[in-house]
Amino acid sequence: MGTVKTEATLAPEKMDALIAKLTEVCGANDVNATQAELYAYASDSSIHRAMPDVIVRPETTQEVSEIVKLANEYLIPIIGRGAGTALCGHTVPIDGGIIVDFQKMNEILEKHIEDLYVVVEPGVICDDLNKELAKDGFFFPPDPGSSHSCTIGGMVIANASGQRAVKYGATRDFTMGLETVLPNGEIVQMGTRTVKDASGLQLARLMVGSEGVLGLVTKIILKVVPKPQKTASAVATFDTLEKAAKCVGDIIKAPVVAARMEFMDNVCIQAVNTAQNMGLPDVESILLIGVDGHPASVDDEIRKIEEICKASGALDVRFTTDPKEEAKLWSGRKAMTCSPTTWASRCRRSPRPRRRSGRSPTSTGSTSRPTATRETATSTPRSSWTRRTRSTGTTSRRP
Ligand SMILES: Cc1cc2nc3c(=O)[nH]c(=O)nc-3n(C[C@H](O)[C@H](O)[C@H](O)COP(=O)(O)OP(=O)(O)OC[C@H]3O[C@@H](n4cnc5c(N)ncnc54)[C@H](O)[C@@H]3O)c2cc1C
């Protein structure tokens, strides 16, 4: 799918002049208009496709501001881009224009764990941030299926949510403040560095989910929370979709606030088993349920979930508290959303080091984007899965 432009965005001599001015701002290495490069930026993880006119990779807020002012001067569209994992064509330049690629603004600038926040540049990858926070026993909960490659900037502008949204909230709920370059090039600070933010307009919240129409984000103040002491995950199988769907409501109104809950039908089960060698049971429907928190409350929630699943007609309920088993289970679920060709091609872009050396002691040091390779496990170790059968409720180990 795509838009075939019949007219040039700008007359050739004007485009040359714009590119020359952009080069003055960002340097020759970070302004690119070769066909190969433009082609690489003509799509995201959606089905849409349209060629941009020029790609720029700023390293500072000031550079972003200068780029926006030039876009105004030349009356050309301008589109921010993180990792290009958005699924709706957000970053596809249907009217051509300048793509502002934030991949070089990828540093964790400040960590204030004692005050429950960090300050990051927009190009920081979600999983890289969580790796850094894990050192302090903290985390940033929004967890889209693309977390290994999507950027915090893209998550803010798309208000990315993911598997933990019901218990923890989406990206908007963790965005305390933003530095933004407005459409006229002006640099503004929005929001706060305090978790309690009771008075005044909450402009940062307005920016979150704005899908790129209100400005370009150059710095983000994010709330972080302590990692739960214990987690557990369950797989409940059902012989109808209806029973599984009803079980979700039964768990919520019990009440059990699951950290995450995902529903899979047989098509998804087959897809994940084929792609990930997950070994999920070949049934009509599966519920994946994750709980987290204090160890005592997790144990209690496991017991309640088991009872509720059985009462809802589950064929089988299995739990694990082994972090590796849990990670495999949820990564299998994440892989379900994948649009393999476009997504993989976006993630495979080669690393681009900054022009200047790193500025932050808390820099992730991440110089490359993870590739979108699939896990190729040849077997599914299941020794830590605890099985609870419907008929007897007895507990047994899987073979
Ligand atoms: C396999 C897969 C699973 C996914 N799972 C989920 C999911 O569970 N939940 C969910 O919510 N989403 C999901 N997504 C969608 C997508 O990953 C998210 O929306 C993600 O937040 C996009 O981040 P990105 O860095 O790729 O942003 P991009 O796709 O590059 O951009 C997204 C939007 O942000 C704008 N933008 C990017 N950076 C900036 C900036 N600095 N300033 C201003 N605008 C900017 C772009 O113009 C665009 O409008 C999934 C996508 C894939 C491929």
The ligand as a Tripos MOL2 file, in Angstrom:
@<TRIPOS>MOLECULE
LIG
   53    58     1     0     0
SMALL
NO_CHARGES

@<TRIPOS>ATOM
      1 C1          5.5760   -6.5170   17.3830 C.3       1 LIG1
      2 C2          4.9240   -5.2300   17.8510 C.ar      1 LIG1
      3 C3          4.1990   -5.2520   19.0230 C.ar      1 LIG1
      4 C4          3.5910   -4.0670   19.4890 C.ar      1 LIG1
      5 N1          2.8990   -4.1220   20.6620 N.ar      1 LIG1
      6 C5          2.3250   -3.0020   21.1380 C.ar      1 LIG1
      7 C6          1.5830   -3.0530   22.3630 C.ar      1 LIG1
      8 O1          1.4680   -4.1030   22.9880 O.2       1 LIG1
      9 N2          1.0530   -1.8890   22.8160 N.ar      1 LIG1
     10 C7          1.1850   -0.7090   22.1410 C.ar      1 LIG1
     11 O2          0.6780    0.3070   22.6230 O.2       1 LIG1
     12 N3          1.8610   -0.6510   20.9780 N.ar      1 LIG1
     13 C8          2.4270   -1.7490   20.4440 C.ar      1 LIG1
     14 N4          3.1200   -1.7060   19.2530 N.ar      1 LIG1
     15 C9          3.1970   -0.4260   18.5130 C.3       1 LIG1
     16 C10         4.5150    0.3660   18.6780 C.3       1 LIG1
     17 O3          5.5880   -0.4450   18.9990 O.3       1 LIG1
     18 C11         4.4040    1.3930   19.7390 C.3       1 LIG1
     19 O4          3.4180    2.3210   19.3960 O.3       1 LIG1
     20 C12         5.7240    2.1440   20.0120 C.3       1 LIG1
     21 O5          5.5050    2.9750   21.0900 O.3       1 LIG1
     22 C13         6.2830    2.9460   18.8630 C.3       1 LIG1
     23 O6          7.6290    3.3320   19.2110 O.3       1 LIG1
     24 P1          8.6870    3.6980   18.0860 P.3       1 LIG1
     25 O7          9.9400    4.1370   18.7410 O.co2     1 LIG1
     26 O8          8.8200    2.6000   17.1170 O.co2     1 LIG1
     27 O9          7.9680    4.9490   17.4270 O.3       1 LIG1
     28 P2          7.7000    5.2470   15.8870 P.3       1 LIG1
     29 O10         6.9260    4.1400   15.2950 O.co2     1 LIG1
     30 O11         8.9540    5.6270   15.2390 O.co2     1 LIG1
     31 O12         6.7930    6.5270   16.0390 O.3       1 LIG1
     32 C14         5.5390    6.4690   16.6630 C.3       1 LIG1
     33 C15         4.9420    7.8740   16.6780 C.3       1 LIG1
     34 O13         5.7370    8.7080   17.4840 O.3       1 LIG1
     35 C16         6.2280    9.8300   16.7320 C.3       1 LIG1
     36 N5          7.5360   10.1190   17.3020 N.ar      1 LIG1
     37 C17         8.5640    9.2710   17.5210 C.ar      1 LIG1
     38 N6          9.5390    9.8930   18.1970 N.ar      1 LIG1
     39 C18         9.1270   11.1540   18.3870 C.ar      1 LIG1
     40 C19         9.6770   12.2920   19.0370 C.ar      1 LIG1
     41 N7         10.8580   12.2640   19.6510 N.pl3     1 LIG1
     42 N8          8.9660   13.4450   19.0490 N.ar      1 LIG1
     43 C20         7.7440   13.5010   18.4500 C.ar      1 LIG1
     44 N9          7.1790   12.4640   17.8380 N.ar      1 LIG1
     45 C21         7.8560   11.3060   17.8100 C.ar      1 LIG1
     46 C22         6.1760    9.3940   15.3040 C.3       1 LIG1
     47 O14         6.0540   10.5000   14.4330 O.3       1 LIG1
     48 C23         4.9040    8.5610   15.3240 C.3       1 LIG1
     49 O15         3.7720    9.4060   15.2810 O.3       1 LIG1
     50 C24         3.7120   -2.8650   18.7690 C.ar      1 LIG1
     51 C25         4.4430   -2.8640   17.5670 C.ar      1 LIG1
     52 C26         5.0440   -4.0270   17.1140 C.ar      1 LIG1
     53 C27         5.8270   -3.9880   15.8330 C.3       1 LIG1
@<TRIPOS>BOND
     1     1     2 1
     2     2     3 ar
     3     2    52 ar
     4     3     4 ar
     5     4     5 ar
     6     4    50 ar
     7     5     6 ar
     8     6     7 ar
     9     6    13 1
    10     7     8 2
    11     7     9 ar
    12     9    10 ar
    13    10    11 2
    14    10    12 ar
    15    12    13 ar
    16    13    14 ar
    17    14    15 1
    18    14    50 ar
    19    15    16 1
    20    16    17 1
    21    16    18 1
    22    18    19 1
    23    18    20 1
    24    20    21 1
    25    20    22 1
    26    22    23 1
    27    23    24 1
    28    24    25 2
    29    24    26 1
    30    24    27 1
    31    27    28 1
    32    28    29 2
    33    28    30 1
    34    28    31 1
    35    31    32 1
    36    32    33 1
    37    33    34 1
    38    33    48 1
    39    34    35 1
    40    35    36 1
    41    35    46 1
    42    36    37 ar
    43    36    45 ar
    44    37    38 ar
    45    38    39 ar
    46    39    40 ar
    47    39    45 ar
    48    40    41 1
    49    40    42 ar
    50    42    43 ar
    51    43    44 ar
    52    44    45 ar
    53    46    47 1
    54    46    48 1
    55    48    49 1
    56    50    51 ar
    57    51    52 ar
    58    52    53 1
@<TRIPOS>SUBSTRUCTURE
     1 LIG1         1 GROUP 0 **** ****
